[in-house]
Amino acid sequence: MDLRPYWELLRPPLAPMDLALPAASALLAAFATAGGLPPLVPFLLATFGAYCAITSSYVFNDFVDVDVDRVGMPDRPLPSARISRSTAGLYALFLFGIAGAVALYLNPESFVMLAVSTALITLYSRWAKRSTPFSWVLVGLAFGMVPVGVWLAMAPAGILKAGPGLHPAAVILGAMICITDWGFTNCDASRDFAGDRKKGIPTTPATFGVPFTARMVAVFWGIGVVLSLALGLAAGLGILYQGVAVFAGSWILAQSIDFVRKPTPARGDALFYQSANYRAALFLALIADVLLSALILRAGLL
């Protein structure tokens, strides 16, 4: 059995971002609310469960968009017939099942977030993407719930399980992912410009053009960079995170401006992967900052 198509459906180039985001969210939740690190097993479960939730949406999107991918990305596993559509549907359901089981085990509040985000991404894939140029709003809302769901697994808000309430940093984190994902998704739509127009799918680039989309993407990333700095202040993160947030934020803003100057599907494709690398770097810096802070705090107590 060839497992490569199954791995490709998970978007391997995005794996660093898709793993760093939940890992950083789990660590930050424990650090911001309790001043320490989370237990190892719940941390690993939350990270893996969130990764399964994220990748299940990728597989489901490919399941729905086979016809479009035959035009713009014919080498993907489904349009190239290396895996059947029915198998991909079962694969997406399997990944969601893992995510759901983990969320229920850790905290029912996390499962509620998973259920709502999955409903939003299903609405996007099944209806909104082919009906409105503003379907990306649903994608951002869905992905913005992912770090909040992970946060709740580590630090319950007290709605369904006893907890201190939702920390302001959790809200900022969710908003940052939501808004930057609006930019991320529109970069993705820009690279699919030809296929979407041929199939009559009214994405923002297909409806209003790539130049308009590039300007909108730059605004979203500008807001996202500001929120990344606000996150550090709200969570009490140190100079390591803030330094990377400033440096990497300046870099991604420069790339976004370059997209405005060169509004082509190819540049949108490049910014799509640059955005993923930016978020991976930002969350790896957050992880390192929390671990270093926890180590210094522990050493001071010994």
Backbone as CSV, one residue per row, in Angstrom:
resi,resn,N_x,N_y,N_z,CA_x,CA_y,CA_z,C_x,C_y,C_z
1,MET,0.843,-1.208,0.000,0.000,0.000,0.000,0.874,1.254,0.000
2,ASP,0.601,2.150,-0.939,1.367,3.377,-1.051,0.758,4.430,-0.124
3,LEU,1.511,4.854,0.886,1.004,5.809,1.859,1.300,7.262,1.484
4,ARG,2.066,7.447,0.417,2.444,8.810,0.046,1.260,9.718,-0.264
5,PRO,0.227,9.237,-0.984,-0.923,10.125,-1.229,-1.606,10.587,0.055
6,TYR,-1.654,9.713,1.062,-2.276,10.082,2.327,-1.475,11.185,3.024
7,TRP,-0.161,11.083,2.943,0.705,12.097,3.526,0.589,13.412,2.760
8,GLU,0.519,13.339,1.445,0.404,14.550,0.632,-0.897,15.295,0.907
9,LEU,-1.962,14.567,1.215,-3.242,15.211,1.512,-3.167,16.057,2.785
10,LEU,-2.201,15.779,3.641,-2.043,16.525,4.888,-1.254,17.820,4.700
11,ARG,-0.843,18.123,3.462,-0.081,19.337,3.147,1.243,19.373,3.906
12,PRO,2.191,18.480,3.608,3.467,18.435,4.341,4.200,19.770,4.457
13,PRO,4.198,20.629,3.412,4.912,21.904,3.583,4.345,22.782,4.696
14,LEU,3.087,22.531,5.073,2.458,23.332,6.122,2.582,22.691,7.504
15,ALA,3.170,21.503,7.568,3.243,20.774,8.839,3.955,21.555,9.944
16,PRO,5.075,22.243,9.682,5.703,23.001,10.770,4.748,24.014,11.401
17,MET,3.985,24.717,10.566,3.014,25.671,11.085,1.888,24.957,11.827
18,ASP,1.384,23.872,11.238,0.226,23.178,11.796,0.537,22.457,13.109
19,LEU,1.796,22.165,13.360,2.198,21.562,14.632,2.643,22.622,15.644
20,ALA,3.330,23.659,15.151,3.818,24.702,16.058,2.675,25.500,16.668
21,LEU,1.606,25.726,15.898,0.480,26.505,16.408,-0.166,25.859,17.636
22,PRO,-0.617,24.596,17.580,-1.226,24.019,18.783,-0.236,23.825,19.924
23,ALA,1.010,23.474,19.598,2.009,23.309,20.656,2.225,24.624,21.399
24,ALA,2.344,25.715,20.643,2.529,27.026,21.258,1.296,27.431,22.067
25,SER,0.119,27.129,21.548,-1.116,27.488,22.243,-1.229,26.768,23.576
26,ALA,-0.872,25.489,23.588,-0.944,24.700,24.826,0.052,25.208,25.863
27,LEU,1.267,25.462,25.431,2.287,25.960,26.354,1.915,27.343,26.895
28,LEU,1.432,28.206,25.999,1.095,29.563,26.404,-0.061,29.575,27.399
29,ALA,-1.035,28.683,27.194,-2.181,28.624,28.107,-1.732,28.304,29.525
30,ALA,-0.872,27.310,29.662,-0.382,26.934,30.988,0.487,28.031,31.587
31,PHE,1.334,28.634,30.761,2.244,29.662,31.253,1.495,30.923,31.675
32,ALA,0.526,31.353,30.861,-0.185,32.602,31.139,-1.141,32.477,32.314
33,THR,-1.694,31.287,32.529,-2.687,31.120,33.592,-2.121,30.535,34.882
34,ALA,-1.033,29.744,34.760,-0.499,29.080,35.957,0.983,29.334,36.173
35,GLY,1.628,30.026,35.240,3.036,30.354,35.409,3.977,29.182,35.261
36,GLY,3.541,28.127,34.572,4.397,26.957,34.395,4.114,26.252,33.092
37,LEU,4.508,24.991,33.021,4.310,24.181,31.828,3.161,23.192,32.039
38,PRO,2.478,22.801,30.968,1.380,21.841,31.116,1.925,20.432,31.325
39,PRO,1.115,19.515,31.866,1.532,18.106,31.947,1.855,17.576,30.551
40,LEU,2.844,16.684,30.468,3.345,16.249,29.171,2.286,15.540,28.328
41,VAL,1.564,14.584,28.914,0.609,13.797,28.130,-0.526,14.659,27.583
42,PRO,-1.192,15.488,28.400,-2.216,16.368,27.828,-1.667,17.313,26.760
43,PHE,-0.432,17.789,26.959,0.199,18.663,25.967,0.347,17.946,24.628
44,LEU,0.881,16.725,24.658,1.077,15.966,23.416,-0.260,15.623,22.766
45,LEU,-1.234,15.246,23.585,-2.550,14.916,23.041,-3.197,16.133,22.382
46,ALA,-3.128,17.281,23.034,-3.738,18.492,22.488,-3.074,18.897,21.178
47,THR,-1.748,18.794,21.130,-1.026,19.154,19.917,-1.387,18.221,18.770
48,PHE,-1.384,16.923,19.029,-1.699,15.953,17.982,-3.171,16.041,17.567
49,GLY,-4.065,16.209,18.543,-5.486,16.312,18.228,-5.785,17.517,17.363
50,ALA,-5.169,18.660,17.679,-5.382,19.863,16.881,-4.807,19.692,15.482
51,TYR,-3.653,19.027,15.384,-3.073,18.760,14.059,-4.026,17.911,13.216
52,CYS,-4.653,16.912,13.829,-5.622,16.080,13.106,-6.830,16.900,12.681
53,ALA,-7.271,17.828,13.540,-8.407,18.680,13.202,-8.083,19.569,12.008
54,ILE,-6.891,20.172,12.025,-6.479,21.055,10.930,-6.378,20.275,9.624
55,THR,-5.695,19.136,9.667,-5.467,18.385,8.430,-6.735,17.715,7.916
56,SER,-7.673,17.419,8.814,-8.941,16.854,8.324,-9.648,17.858,7.422
57,SER,-9.500,19.156,7.731,-10.124,20.180,6.880,-9.442,20.246,5.513
58,TYR,-8.124,20.005,5.465,-7.426,19.975,4.184,-7.944,18.825,3.315
59,VAL,-8.051,17.658,3.932,-8.493,16.481,3.180,-9.931,16.671,2.701
60,PHE,-10.781,17.217,3.571,-12.170,17.439,3.183,-12.268,18.459,2.055
61,ASN,-11.441,19.491,2.100,-11.440,20.492,1.030,-11.063,19.858,-0.304
62,ASP,-10.062,18.975,-0.287,-9.679,18.275,-1.522,-10.794,17.343,-1.984
63,PHE,-11.488,16.734,-1.047,-12.619,15.862,-1.349,-13.707,16.626,-2.114
64,VAL,-13.936,17.873,-1.710,-14.979,18.690,-2.340,-14.502,19.300,-3.652
65,ASP,-13.220,19.679,-3.722,-12.711,20.479,-4.849,-11.967,19.682,-5.913
66,VAL,-12.317,18.433,-6.112,-11.615,17.624,-7.113,-11.695,18.261,-8.487
67,ASP,-12.858,18.774,-8.866,-13.037,19.340,-10.195,-12.157,20.566,-10.417
68,VAL,-12.010,21.405,-9.387,-11.179,22.601,-9.507,-9.700,22.222,-9.569
69,ASP,-9.299,21.277,-8.736,-7.892,20.876,-8.693,-7.454,20.187,-9.988
70,ARG,-8.379,19.617,-10.719,-8.010,19.012,-12.009,-7.477,20.069,-12.975
71,VAL,-7.908,21.321,-12.779,-7.458,22.418,-13.646,-6.174,23.033,-13.111
72,GLY,-6.184,23.444,-11.823,-5.061,24.184,-11.272,-3.967,23.346,-10.646
73,MET,-4.316,22.185,-10.083,-3.344,21.336,-9.389,-3.597,19.868,-9.708
74,PRO,-3.395,19.485,-10.966,-3.727,18.118,-11.398,-2.871,17.029,-10.778
75,ASP,-1.741,17.408,-10.160,-0.856,16.402,-9.568,-1.235,16.018,-8.142
76,ARG,-2.225,16.676,-7.565,-2.668,16.304,-6.223,-3.223,14.877,-6.224
77,PRO,-3.225,14.239,-5.055,-3.618,12.821,-4.999,-4.987,12.497,-5.590
78,LEU,-5.983,13.357,-5.382,-7.323,13.054,-5.889,-7.461,13.265,-7.396
79,PRO,-7.118,14.434,-7.947,-7.258,14.588,-9.395,-6.347,13.669,-10.195
80,SER,-5.230,13.241,-9.606,-4.332,12.309,-10.302,-4.746,10.858,-10.098
81,ALA,-5.837,10.650,-9.368,-6.414,9.315,-9.141,-5.480,8.374,-8.398
82,ARG,-4.580,8.932,-7.570,-3.738,8.077,-6.736,-4.466,7.643,-5.463
83,ILE,-5.593,8.274,-5.210,-6.457,7.887,-4.110,-7.883,8.224,-4.536
84,SER,-8.848,7.392,-4.170,-10.225,7.615,-4.612,-10.892,8.692,-3.754
85,ARG,-11.929,9.273,-4.299,-12.655,10.327,-3.579,-13.325,9.760,-2.325
86,SER,-13.880,8.575,-2.427,-14.544,7.971,-1.266,-13.542,7.678,-0.146
87,THR,-12.345,7.242,-0.523,-11.307,6.981,0.474,-10.869,8.270,1.154
88,ALA,-10.767,9.345,0.375,-10.396,10.631,0.952,-11.454,11.110,1.940
89,GLY,-12.729,10.875,1.626,-13.795,11.249,2.543,-13.702,10.504,3.861
90,LEU,-13.412,9.214,3.780,-13.254,8.405,4.992,-12.015,8.832,5.775
91,TYR,-10.994,9.228,5.067,-9.752,9.692,5.699,-10.011,10.982,6.488
92,ALA,-10.748,11.904,5.895,-11.086,13.144,6.590,-11.908,12.851,7.843
93,LEU,-12.840,11.917,7.723,-13.675,11.549,8.866,-12.842,10.886,9.964
94,PHE,-11.869,10.071,9.571,-10.982,9.413,10.529,-10.170,10.435,11.316
95,LEU,-9.616,11.423,10.616,-8.830,12.462,11.280,-9.697,13.282,12.229
96,PHE,-10.896,13.594,11.787,-11.815,14.327,12.660,-12.177,13.495,13.891
97,GLY,-12.338,12.193,13.708,-12.655,11.323,14.833,-11.571,11.338,15.891
98,ILE,-10.309,11.328,15.457,-9.201,11.417,16.418,-9.255,12.747,17.163
99,ALA,-9.439,13.822,16.406,-9.495,15.150,17.029,-10.644,15.242,18.023
100,GLY,-11.796,14.711,17.647,-12.954,14.761,18.526,-12.756,13.964,19.800
101,ALA,-12.167,12.782,19.683,-11.927,11.941,20.858,-10.958,12.627,21.819
102,VAL,-9.909,13.231,21.281,-8.934,13.931,22.130,-9.585,15.114,22.837
103,ALA,-10.377,15.893,22.085,-11.014,17.074,22.667,-11.984,16.683,23.781
104,LEU,-12.766,15.635,23.561,-13.703,15.186,24.595,-12.967,14.713,25.844
105,TYR,-11.849,14.047,25.635,-11.070,13.531,26.766,-10.461,14.664,27.588
106,LEU,-9.948,15.686,26.918,-9.245,16.759,27.620,-10.198,17.757,28.263
107,ASN,-11.223,18.159,27.537,-12.158,19.164,28.063,-13.327,19.310,27.089
108,PRO,-14.563,19.122,27.525,-15.709,19.265,26.615,-15.806,20.643,25.991
109,GLU,-15.231,21.665,26.645,-15.208,22.999,26.037,-14.397,22.984,24.740
110,SER,-13.318,22.205,24.721,-12.520,22.083,23.504,-13.317,21.404,22.401
111,PHE,-14.113,20.409,22.776,-14.926,19.712,21.778,-15.973,20.646,21.171
112,VAL,-16.539,21.536,21.974,-17.504,22.503,21.443,-16.838,23.392,20.399
113,MET,-15.625,23.849,20.697,-14.891,24.676,19.739,-14.605,23.898,18.452
114,LEU,-14.235,22.621,18.607,-13.973,21.776,17.442,-15.233,21.603,16.606
115,ALA,-16.357,21.354,17.258,-17.611,21.137,16.537,-18.024,22.378,15.755
116,VAL,-17.909,23.543,16.392,-18.306,24.782,15.722,-17.366,25.092,14.559
117,SER,-16.063,24.939,14.783,-15.097,25.230,13.719,-15.265,24.264,12.549
118,THR,-15.562,23.005,12.841,-15.778,22.028,11.773,-17.040,22.362,10.981
119,ALA,-18.081,22.806,11.681,-19.306,23.210,10.992,-19.037,24.388,10.052
120,LEU,-18.215,25.340,10.500,-17.900,26.497,9.673,-17.085,26.110,8.443
121,ILE,-16.087,25.233,8.629,-15.248,24.861,7.489,-16.019,23.974,6.513
122,THR,-16.979,23.199,7.025,-17.833,22.399,6.148,-18.749,23.300,5.334
123,LEU,-19.295,24.319,5.975,-20.135,25.288,5.271,-19.341,26.001,4.187
124,TYR,-18.095,26.315,4.501,-17.224,26.951,3.513,-17.005,26.046,2.305
125,SER,-16.578,24.817,2.551,-16.225,23.913,1.460,-17.443,23.501,0.631
126,ARG,-18.558,23.263,1.311,-19.748,22.742,0.639,-20.566,23.817,-0.061
127,TRP,-20.574,25.037,0.500,-21.479,26.054,-0.049,-20.790,27.386,-0.321
128,ALA,-20.188,27.990,0.705,-19.749,29.377,0.603,-18.718,29.600,-0.499
129,LYS,-17.765,28.697,-0.636,-16.697,28.882,-1.614,-17.240,29.021,-3.026
130,ARG,-18.345,28.348,-3.314,-18.927,28.381,-4.656,-20.105,29.343,-4.764
131,SER,-20.306,30.153,-3.694,-21.481,31.026,-3.684,-21.172,32.499,-3.411
132,THR,-20.053,32.786,-2.739,-19.765,34.164,-2.358,-18.264,34.434,-2.407
133,PRO,-17.868,35.643,-2.796,-16.435,35.986,-2.797,-15.875,36.223,-1.404
134,PHE,-16.733,36.167,-0.384,-16.282,36.417,0.984,-16.299,35.142,1.827
135,SER,-16.158,34.012,1.173,-16.166,32.727,1.885,-14.995,32.606,2.851
136,TRP,-13.923,33.364,2.605,-12.736,33.298,3.463,-13.026,33.734,4.900
137,VAL,-14.121,34.473,5.104,-14.493,34.867,6.466,-14.719,33.627,7.328
138,LEU,-15.380,32.622,6.759,-15.662,31.388,7.492,-14.381,30.627,7.808
139,VAL,-13.449,30.607,6.862,-12.187,29.887,7.078,-11.421,30.509,8.238
140,GLY,-11.327,31.836,8.256,-10.614,32.500,9.336,-11.251,32.260,10.697
141,LEU,-12.575,32.331,10.735,-13.266,32.080,11.997,-13.010,30.653,12.478
142,ALA,-13.055,29.695,11.543,-12.839,28.292,11.905,-11.425,28.068,12.441
143,PHE,-10.432,28.596,11.755,-9.055,28.368,12.185,-8.695,29.204,13.404
144,GLY,-9.358,30.330,13.590,-9.130,31.106,14.795,-9.596,30.391,16.049
145,MET,-10.530,29.459,15.888,-11.015,28.682,17.028,-10.053,27.576,17.438
146,VAL,-9.150,27.189,16.546,-8.234,26.084,16.849,-7.353,26.390,18.059
147,PRO,-6.606,27.513,18.076,-5.768,27.767,19.261,-6.580,28.004,20.522
148,VAL,-7.788,28.561,20.372,-8.633,28.756,21.549,-9.086,27.409,22.099
149,GLY,-9.414,26.473,21.201,-9.788,25.133,21.635,-8.650,24.429,22.352
150,VAL,-7.430,24.584,21.854,-6.254,24.002,22.515,-6.036,24.669,23.872
151,TRP,-6.191,25.977,23.901,-6.043,26.720,25.157,-7.006,26.164,26.204
152,LEU,-8.259,25.949,25.819,-9.265,25.442,26.746,-8.926,24.041,27.248
153,ALA,-8.229,23.270,26.438,-7.815,21.938,26.869,-6.835,22.018,28.028
154,MET,-6.023,23.078,28.039,-5.034,23.255,29.094,-5.557,24.106,30.250
155,ALA,-6.425,25.061,29.940,-6.926,25.999,30.955,-8.411,26.237,30.712
156,PRO,-9.277,25.398,31.268,-10.731,25.537,31.059,-11.223,26.931,31.422
157,ALA,-12.232,27.391,30.680,-12.750,28.737,30.921,-13.797,28.774,32.019
158,GLY,-14.343,27.600,32.376,-15.339,27.570,33.431,-16.766,27.540,32.928
159,ILE,-16.946,27.338,31.614,-18.294,27.284,31.046,-18.878,25.881,31.205
160,LEU,-18.113,24.874,30.778,-18.545,23.483,30.916,-17.704,22.721,31.930
161,LYS,-16.569,23.295,32.298,-15.661,22.644,33.231,-15.031,23.725,34.097
162,ALA,-14.878,23.458,35.368,-14.399,24.478,36.298,-13.101,25.114,35.822
163,GLY,-13.083,26.431,35.801,-11.892,27.139,35.360,-11.986,28.610,35.705
164,PRO,-10.896,29.354,35.526,-10.836,30.759,35.952,-11.436,31.746,34.955
165,GLY,-11.896,31.300,33.806,-12.340,32.212,32.759,-11.316,32.275,31.641
166,LEU,-11.723,32.808,30.512,-10.836,32.848,29.345,-9.877,34.029,29.457
167,HIS,-8.602,33.730,29.425,-7.557,34.744,29.540,-7.575,35.666,28.311
168,PRO,-7.312,36.974,28.493,-7.288,37.893,27.341,-6.330,37.453,26.239
169,ALA,-5.217,36.827,26.607,-4.261,36.379,25.597,-4.867,35.332,24.672
170,ALA,-5.790,34.518,25.191,-6.446,33.514,24.351,-7.298,34.173,23.282
171,VAL,-7.967,35.261,23.656,-8.800,35.999,22.700,-7.930,36.650,21.635
172,ILE,-6.818,37.254,22.055,-5.902,37.886,21.098,-5.317,36.846,20.154
173,LEU,-4.937,35.697,20.696,-4.367,34.620,19.881,-5.370,34.154,18.831
174,GLY,-6.615,33.928,19.251,-7.640,33.499,18.309,-7.889,34.539,17.228
175,ALA,-7.939,35.823,17.622,-8.160,36.897,16.650,-6.997,36.995,15.671
176,MET,-5.773,36.822,16.180,-4.596,36.893,15.311,-4.627,35.802,14.253
177,ILE,-4.953,34.575,14.651,-5.007,33.481,13.694,-6.156,33.690,12.712
178,CYS,-7.296,34.140,13.208,-8.450,34.386,12.345,-8.111,35.391,11.243
179,ILE,-7.589,36.545,11.627,-7.356,37.622,10.665,-6.207,37.296,9.721
180,THR,-5.117,36.724,10.242,-4.023,36.357,9.337,-4.437,35.228,8.406
181,ASP,-5.378,34.391,8.859,-5.850,33.334,7.973,-6.678,33.902,6.830
182,TRP,-7.305,35.042,7.030,-7.988,35.698,5.916,-6.972,36.059,4.832
183,GLY,-5.794,36.526,5.245,-4.742,36.784,4.268,-4.202,35.507,3.669
184,PHE,-3.974,34.524,4.509,-3.439,33.231,4.078,-4.360,32.574,3.043
185,THR,-5.659,32.553,3.338,-6.634,31.910,2.447,-6.741,32.640,1.112
186,ASN,-6.653,33.955,1.142,-6.748,34.697,-0.114,-5.490,34.566,-0.971
187,CYS,-4.344,34.313,-0.330,-3.146,33.971,-1.110,-3.356,32.634,-1.814
188,ASP,-3.942,31.686,-1.086,-4.251,30.376,-1.657,-5.208,30.519,-2.833
189,ALA,-6.242,31.357,-2.666,-7.210,31.562,-3.739,-6.563,32.255,-4.937
190,SER,-5.575,33.106,-4.674,-4.898,33.803,-5.774,-4.126,32.828,-6.659
191,ARG,-3.514,31.826,-6.043,-2.769,30.854,-6.843,-3.709,29.911,-7.589
192,ASP,-4.965,29.789,-7.108,-5.970,28.966,-7.791,-6.826,29.790,-8.742
193,PHE,-6.372,30.995,-9.056,-7.138,31.966,-9.841,-7.672,31.369,-11.152
194,ALA,-6.814,30.712,-11.915,-7.220,30.194,-13.230,-8.292,29.124,-13.106
195,GLY,-8.078,28.182,-12.209,-9.047,27.100,-12.042,-10.385,27.596,-11.533
196,ASP,-10.357,28.557,-10.600,-11.599,29.080,-10.048,-12.397,29.841,-11.102
197,ARG,-11.705,30.635,-11.919,-12.420,31.369,-12.970,-12.990,30.421,-14.015
198,LYS,-12.242,29.399,-14.357,-12.720,28.442,-15.361,-13.956,27.705,-14.866
199,LYS,-13.986,27.397,-13.587,-15.114,26.662,-13.009,-16.216,27.585,-12.481
200,GLY,-16.017,28.897,-12.589,-17.037,29.834,-12.139,-17.163,29.937,-10.634
201,ILE,-16.081,29.681,-9.928,-16.106,29.774,-8.464,-15.749,31.209,-8.061
202,PRO,-16.661,31.902,-7.379,-16.493,33.341,-7.132,-15.610,33.678,-5.934
203,THR,-14.359,33.235,-5.937,-13.447,33.651,-4.872,-13.159,35.143,-5.040
204,THR,-12.552,35.745,-4.042,-12.238,37.174,-4.139,-11.316,37.478,-5.323
205,PRO,-10.222,36.713,-5.541,-9.384,36.990,-6.719,-10.140,36.805,-8.038
206,ALA,-10.955,35.765,-8.128,-11.695,35.503,-9.371,-12.760,36.565,-9.616
207,THR,-13.285,37.157,-8.552,-14.358,38.147,-8.688,-13.831,39.565,-8.835
208,PHE,-12.888,39.944,-7.985,-12.407,41.324,-7.949,-10.999,41.495,-8.517
209,GLY,-10.332,40.392,-8.826,-8.993,40.459,-9.381,-7.912,40.264,-8.332
210,VAL,-6.748,39.832,-8.778,-5.630,39.595,-7.866,-5.076,40.891,-7.282
211,PRO,-4.990,42.011,-8.046,-4.482,43.255,-7.443,-5.295,43.704,-6.228
212,PHE,-6.626,43.670,-6.331,-7.473,44.022,-5.194,-7.217,43.081,-4.027
213,THR,-7.113,41.790,-4.317,-6.885,40.792,-3.278,-5.551,41.023,-2.577
214,ALA,-4.524,41.385,-3.345,-3.198,41.622,-2.757,-3.238,42.769,-1.757
215,ARG,-3.958,43.822,-2.066,-4.065,44.952,-1.127,-4.807,44.530,0.137
216,MET,-5.836,43.728,-0.030,-6.591,43.249,1.123,-5.722,42.347,2.003
217,VAL,-4.954,41.488,1.380,-4.059,40.593,2.115,-3.052,41.395,2.938
218,ALA,-2.514,42.464,2.367,-1.534,43.288,3.085,-2.153,43.908,4.345
219,VAL,-3.405,44.322,4.248,-4.094,44.896,5.420,-4.245,43.836,6.510
220,PHE,-4.656,42.628,6.109,-4.850,41.562,7.102,-3.541,41.221,7.804
221,TRP,-2.458,41.162,7.051,-1.182,40.831,7.677,-0.687,41.962,8.560
222,GLY,-0.994,43.202,8.183,-0.630,44.324,9.043,-1.324,44.237,10.399
223,ILE,-2.618,43.934,10.391,-3.360,43.771,11.636,-2.807,42.588,12.427
224,GLY,-2.484,41.502,11.717,-1.963,40.310,12.371,-0.652,40.569,13.094
225,VAL,0.225,41.348,12.492,1.516,41.658,13.119,1.295,42.477,14.393
226,VAL,0.378,43.432,14.343,0.061,44.217,15.544,-0.465,43.306,16.649
227,LEU,-1.328,42.376,16.288,-1.880,41.446,17.280,-0.800,40.516,17.837
228,SER,0.183,40.161,17.022,1.261,39.297,17.517,2.057,40.004,18.607
229,LEU,2.225,41.315,18.486,2.924,42.085,19.515,2.042,42.232,20.758
230,ALA,0.742,42.436,20.530,-0.186,42.544,21.660,-0.254,41.228,22.433
231,LEU,-0.138,40.113,21.719,-0.155,38.805,22.372,0.991,38.672,23.356
232,GLY,2.179,39.101,22.953,3.339,39.021,23.839,3.145,39.823,25.106
233,LEU,2.552,41.008,24.984,2.315,41.853,26.150,1.248,41.251,27.059
234,ALA,0.161,40.743,26.472,-0.941,40.200,27.271,-0.542,38.932,28.012
235,ALA,0.357,38.139,27.411,0.754,36.870,28.016,2.026,36.975,28.836
236,GLY,2.633,38.138,28.859,3.863,38.308,29.633,5.053,37.602,29.025
237,LEU,5.111,37.533,27.697,6.236,36.873,27.032,7.463,37.779,27.055
238,GLY,8.632,37.145,26.881,9.878,37.866,27.019,10.426,38.427,25.730
239,ILE,11.673,38.889,25.795,12.301,39.582,24.677,12.563,38.653,23.493
240,LEU,12.725,37.363,23.754,12.952,36.421,22.657,11.762,36.412,21.712
241,TYR,10.575,36.236,22.267,9.379,36.228,21.416,9.156,37.589,20.775
242,GLN,9.241,38.652,21.575,8.956,39.978,21.039,9.942,40.362,19.941
243,GLY,11.202,39.971,20.114,12.190,40.270,19.083,11.883,39.577,17.777
244,VAL,11.525,38.291,17.857,11.160,37.553,16.641,9.878,38.108,16.043
245,ALA,8.924,38.482,16.902,7.668,39.037,16.401,7.904,40.318,15.603
246,VAL,8.816,41.162,16.081,9.126,42.402,15.365,9.865,42.101,14.062
247,PHE,10.901,41.254,14.148,11.712,40.965,12.964,10.902,40.213,11.901
248,ALA,10.254,39.109,12.317,9.481,38.306,11.366,8.265,39.072,10.871
249,GLY,7.664,39.886,11.745,6.524,40.690,11.322,6.909,41.702,10.265
250,SER,8.065,42.334,10.425,8.551,43.281,9.411,8.791,42.573,8.094
251,TRP,9.319,41.356,8.181,9.599,40.581,6.960,8.310,40.216,6.229
252,ILE,7.299,39.717,6.952,6.068,39.303,6.273,5.328,40.517,5.714
253,LEU,5.439,41.670,6.384,4.832,42.875,5.831,5.524,43.285,4.532
254,ALA,6.840,43.132,4.493,7.577,43.444,3.267,7.164,42.509,2.129
255,GLN,6.956,41.236,2.450,6.516,40.281,1.423,5.108,40.617,0.940
256,SER,4.252,41.056,1.861,2.886,41.424,1.491,2.875,42.641,0.575
257,ILE,3.731,43.611,0.873,3.836,44.802,0.023,4.359,44.422,-1.358
258,ASP,5.275,43.453,-1.395,5.788,42.992,-2.684,4.679,42.333,-3.505
259,PHE,3.763,41.649,-2.831,2.611,41.058,-3.519,1.718,42.156,-4.104
260,VAL,1.573,43.265,-3.372,0.801,44.400,-3.883,1.463,44.960,-5.137
261,ARG,2.789,45.005,-5.129,3.523,45.540,-6.287,3.534,44.566,-7.459
262,LYS,3.479,43.265,-7.141,3.497,42.227,-8.184,2.288,41.309,-7.977
263,PRO,1.096,41.787,-8.278,-0.123,41.015,-7.989,-0.406,39.929,-9.029
264,THR,0.346,38.848,-8.946,0.182,37.730,-9.865,-0.128,36.464,-9.072
265,PRO,-0.766,35.470,-9.712,-0.998,34.196,-9.015,0.293,33.562,-8.503
266,ALA,1.387,33.687,-9.263,2.655,33.093,-8.837,3.172,33.761,-7.562
267,ARG,3.027,35.093,-7.473,3.483,35.783,-6.260,2.572,35.457,-5.087
268,GLY,1.284,35.282,-5.358,0.371,34.853,-4.307,0.724,33.474,-3.788
269,ASP,1.134,32.596,-4.689,1.556,31.252,-4.303,2.794,31.327,-3.403
270,ALA,3.747,32.178,-3.778,4.957,32.324,-2.971,4.631,32.886,-1.588
271,LEU,3.739,33.888,-1.534,3.382,34.477,-0.250,2.619,33.487,0.620
272,PHE,1.876,32.584,0.008,1.159,31.542,0.740,2.135,30.730,1.587
273,TYR,3.217,30.277,0.985,4.198,29.478,1.721,5.059,30.339,2.645
274,GLN,5.338,31.576,2.250,6.067,32.478,3.135,5.262,32.766,4.402
275,SER,3.956,32.894,4.235,3.084,33.131,5.386,3.105,31.949,6.347
276,ALA,3.086,30.744,5.786,3.149,29.545,6.622,4.467,29.502,7.394
277,ASN,5.566,29.845,6.721,6.872,29.843,7.382,6.943,30.924,8.461
278,TYR,6.342,32.072,8.190,6.301,33.150,9.193,5.592,32.682,10.455
279,ARG,4.428,32.074,10.288,3.682,31.634,11.462,4.422,30.526,12.205
280,ALA,5.070,29.632,11.466,5.854,28.582,12.116,6.983,29.191,12.944
281,ALA,7.699,30.161,12.369,8.807,30.801,13.075,8.309,31.552,14.310
282,LEU,7.179,32.247,14.164,6.633,33.005,15.280,6.265,32.087,16.444
283,PHE,5.641,30.962,16.140,5.204,30.073,17.209,6.346,29.236,17.768
284,LEU,7.355,28.973,16.972,8.539,28.327,17.523,9.248,29.272,18.499
285,ALA,9.266,30.562,18.173,9.845,31.542,19.090,9.028,31.624,20.376
286,LEU,7.713,31.538,20.252,6.854,31.551,21.434,7.140,30.340,22.323
287,ILE,7.272,29.172,21.686,7.580,27.950,22.430,8.909,28.094,23.178
288,ALA,9.922,28.583,22.468,11.239,28.745,23.080,11.185,29.753,24.232
289,ASP,10.432,30.829,24.053,10.333,31.853,25.083,9.667,31.303,26.344
290,VAL,8.575,30.556,26.163,7.876,29.988,27.316,8.761,28.974,28.041
291,LEU,9.439,28.105,27.277,10.302,27.108,27.899,11.446,27.772,28.663
292,LEU,12.031,28.806,28.079,13.127,29.515,28.740,12.629,30.221,30.008
293,SER,11.472,30.855,29.914,10.914,31.549,31.075,10.598,30.580,32.204
294,ALA,10.017,29.422,31.840,9.695,28.399,32.841,10.962,27.855,33.493
295,LEU,12.023,27.704,32.699,13.291,27.206,33.231,13.904,28.213,34.189
296,ILE,13.873,29.497,33.831,14.423,30.539,34.699,13.629,30.636,35.993
297,LEU,12.291,30.527,35.870,11.442,30.598,37.050,11.716,29.432,37.994
298,ARG,11.880,28.248,37.400,12.140,27.070,38.225,13.503,27.183,38.902
299,ALA,14.491,27.676,38.165,15.829,27.814,38.746,15.811,28.820,39.892
300,GLY,14.990,29.857,39.758,14.902,30.853,40.825,14.238,30.317,42.069
301,LEU,13.371,29.303,41.898,12.680,28.736,43.047,13.494,27.677,43.757
302,LEU,14.499,27.127,43.073,15.307,26.057,43.678,16.313,26.618,44.675
